[in-house]
Amino acid sequence: MPVKLRAVSDWVAETLPRPLDPVRSIKLKLAILMICSGGLAFGFFRWKIGWLPPKTTLAAIMIALVASQFLAHGITRPLREMTAAAKRMAHGDYTRRVRASSRDEVGQLAEAFNQMAADLAAADQQRRDLIANVSHELRTPITALNAVLENLVDGVSEPDPKTLRTALAQTERLSLLVSELLDLSSIEAGALPLDRETLPVAPLLAEVVAEAEVMAAALGRGVRFRTEVRPETATVYADRGRLHQVLLNLLDNAARHGPAGGQVSITARAVDGALAIDVQDEGPGIPPGERARVFDRFTRGGRTDGGGTGLGLAISRWVVDLHGGTIAVADPGSRIHLVLPDH
């Protein structure tokens, strides 16, 4: 339909009166519609012809009314189902679906309703999972910190540097988890602005690797880092702080999940107006069936140890998406491949 005709149609639909709005039943509305339209038609023919058989006229009206009520059942049934399902949704039940067999506006409404119900069910499940995961992640360091402090208060342990370092490590883990949850909340709410600028890649990687080496040394895994930038003058248009956060998350993840004494390599190369970055460790890699899930919140590639919060890769994916780039697990499964546009 042309734009002008659509505009006229919308205007007519908005301005015309709706005398049947007070009627609460669609079937009754159809009956009134049939009587009014039939009466007008018979009145017109009576005026033109001058006479109509009264019994035939009444019989035609009654047949039209019965047929309209029978046919209206297929129209009103999906609407009643949607009303019942919506009431159950208000109490947290998102399992009801509506049969969408017709191809008219009611059928389209039923399909949209089913899609909305599925989306709400998924969102509710994600909310429940988030609460459960956050509770679990907070409970672990709090329990450990509580045990350390109880031992100190009861005199079981002495406040020596080793015990205090254990307590400090748990408080740092709590601080990291809260910080990452706040970051994730800001990103999902769209409240995380990007301060983009053209950055030389080599100095940025040098800063990130230097920080990753300190973190790896604290883990005591003896991991080495290798950096390669092609060409050495390569640049990227990005937010320095957020890109630094993404790369540090990837290097820390590789250092934790790669073998002790292994090597983590980070390679950056300019390709077709974009910057491709690969971070790879020497571990066995992530199986193909689990590669998409590693970017979900609180997923650690099937591992529950390692000290991570399970939020690093989720935050990395969100930040890369904000930059208009892509990030994924690439073959052989121990390599994270991300691409950032240069504009």
SVG drawing of the C-alpha trace seen along z (x, -y; Angstrom):
<svg xmlns="http://www.w3.org/2000/svg" viewBox="-45 -12 102 43">
<polyline fill="none" stroke="black" stroke-width="0.4" points="0.0,0.0 1.4,-3.4 2.4,-5.7 -0.4,-8.3 -3.1,-5.6 -1.8,-4.1 -1.8,-7.5 -5.4,-8.1 -6.4,-4.6 -4.9,-5.2 -6.6,-8.6 -10.0,-7.1 -9.5,-4.3 -8.7,-6.8 -11.5,-9.3 -14.5,-7.0 -16.8,-6.4 -16.8,-3.0 -20.4,-2.4 -19.9,1.3 -17.1,0.7 -19.4,1.0 -20.4,4.5 -18.2,7.0 -18.7,10.0 -17.3,10.3 -20.0,12.8 -22.7,10.3 -20.9,7.7 -21.0,9.9 -24.7,10.6 -25.5,6.9 -23.4,6.4 -25.3,9.0 -28.7,7.6 -27.8,4.0 -26.2,4.8 -29.0,7.3 -31.7,4.8 -30.1,2.1 -29.8,4.4 -33.4,5.6 -34.6,2.1 -32.8,0.9 -34.3,3.7 -37.8,3.0 -37.5,-0.6 -36.4,0.2 -38.7,3.2 -41.5,2.2 -42.1,5.6 -40.1,8.5 -41.4,11.9 -41.5,11.4 -40.9,15.1 -38.0,15.3 -36.5,12.2 -36.7,13.4 -35.4,16.9 -32.4,15.3 -31.6,13.1 -31.9,16.1 -29.6,18.3 -27.1,15.4 -27.1,15.1 -26.6,18.8 -23.8,19.0 -22.1,15.9 -22.2,17.4 -20.7,20.7 -18.0,19.0 -17.2,16.6 -16.1,19.4 -12.9,19.8 -12.3,16.1 -13.0,15.8 -11.3,19.0 -7.7,17.7 -8.7,14.5 -10.1,16.3 -7.0,18.5 -4.8,15.4 -6.8,13.9 -6.4,17.0 -2.7,17.3 -2.1,13.6 -3.8,14.1 -1.5,17.1 1.5,15.0 0.6,12.5 1.2,15.3 4.5,16.4 3.3,19.2 4.8,18.8 4.1,22.3 0.7,21.6 0.6,21.2 -2.1,20.2 -3.1,22.2 -2.3,20.0 -3.8,21.7 -5.4,18.8 -3.6,16.5 -5.6,13.3 -4.9,10.6 -6.0,12.8 -3.6,15.6 -0.8,13.0 -1.7,11.8 -1.6,15.3 1.9,15.9 3.2,12.7 1.6,13.7 3.4,17.0 6.7,15.4 6.2,12.9 5.5,15.7 8.6,17.6 10.7,14.5 9.3,13.8 9.9,17.4 13.5,17.1 14.0,13.8 12.5,15.2 14.8,18.2 17.8,16.0 16.8,13.9 16.5,17.0 19.9,18.4 21.5,15.0 20.2,14.9 21.3,18.5 24.8,17.9 25.4,14.6 24.4,16.2 26.8,19.1 29.6,16.9 29.2,14.6 28.8,17.4 32.2,19.0 34.5,16.2 32.3,15.0 32.5,18.5 36.2,18.7 36.8,15.2 34.5,16.0 36.4,19.1 39.7,17.3 38.4,14.5 36.8,17.0 40.1,18.8 41.9,15.5 39.3,14.5 39.3,17.9 43.1,18.0 43.3,21.1 45.4,19.2 48.0,16.5 47.7,13.2 50.8,14.0 51.3,12.8 50.1,16.1 46.8,16.0 46.3,12.3 47.1,12.9 44.4,15.6 41.9,13.1 43.0,10.4 42.7,12.8 39.0,13.5 38.2,9.8 39.8,9.1 37.7,11.8 34.6,10.3 35.6,6.9 36.3,8.2 32.9,10.0 31.0,6.9 32.9,4.7 32.2,7.1 28.5,7.3 28.3,3.5 30.0,3.4 27.7,6.1 24.7,4.2 25.8,1.0 26.5,2.6 23.1,4.4 21.3,1.1 23.0,-0.7 24.6,-3.1 28.2,-2.4 29.4,-5.1 32.4,-4.5 35.2,-7.1 36.7,-6.0 40.0,-7.2 42.6,-5.9 45.0,-3.8 48.4,-2.3 48.0,1.4 51.6,2.4 51.9,0.1 48.4,1.1 49.3,4.8 52.5,4.2 50.6,2.6 48.1,5.4 50.8,8.1 52.8,6.5 49.7,6.5 48.8,10.1 52.3,11.2 51.9,9.8 48.5,11.6 50.0,14.9 52.9,14.7 50.4,14.4 48.8,17.6 52.2,19.4 51.6,21.2 54.8,20.1 52.9,18.9 54.9,17.1 53.4,14.5 54.3,13.9 53.1,10.8 53.0,10.2 51.6,7.2 51.4,7.0 52.2,4.4 53.9,2.8 52.2,-0.5 48.7,1.0 46.0,-1.1 42.4,-0.5 39.5,-2.9 38.3,-1.9 37.8,-2.8 41.2,-2.4 40.0,-1.4 37.4,1.1 39.6,2.7 42.3,3.0 39.7,4.7 38.7,7.2 42.3,8.1 43.3,8.5 40.2,10.8 41.3,12.9 44.9,13.2 43.9,14.0 41.4,16.6 44.1,18.2 46.7,18.2 44.2,19.9 43.0,22.6 46.2,23.3 48.8,25.8 51.2,24.7 54.5,23.5 52.8,23.1 52.7,20.1 50.0,17.7 50.3,15.9 48.4,12.7 48.5,11.8 47.1,8.6 47.0,8.0 45.3,5.4 43.0,7.1 40.6,5.5 39.9,2.3 39.6,4.1 41.9,5.4 41.9,9.1 43.2,10.2 43.9,13.9 44.6,15.0 45.7,18.6 47.0,20.9 48.4,24.4 45.5,26.2 43.3,28.9 40.7,26.3 36.9,26.0 34.8,28.7 32.8,27.4 29.5,28.1 30.5,25.8 32.1,22.9 29.0,20.7 28.2,21.1 31.6,19.8 30.4,16.2 27.4,16.7 27.5,15.4 29.1,17.6 30.3,20.1 33.9,21.4 34.1,23.9 33.0,26.7 35.4,25.8 34.4,24.6 37.9,23.9 40.6,21.5 39.5,18.5 37.6,16.7 34.2,15.2 32.8,16.5 31.9,13.0 35.1,12.0 34.1,13.5 30.5,12.3 31.7,8.7 34.2,9.1 31.5,10.1 29.3,7.1 32.2,4.7 33.1,6.1 29.5,5.9 29.4,2.2 32.4,1.6 30.6,3.3 33.0,6.2 32.8,9.9 34.3,12.4 34.2,16.2 36.1,19.4 38.1,20.6 39.8,23.8 41.5,25.7 39.3,24.5 42.1,22.9 42.0,19.7 39.7,16.7 39.3,14.7 38.0,11.1 37.6,8.6 37.2,4.8 36.4,2.3 38.9,-0.5 36.2,-3.2"/>
</svg>
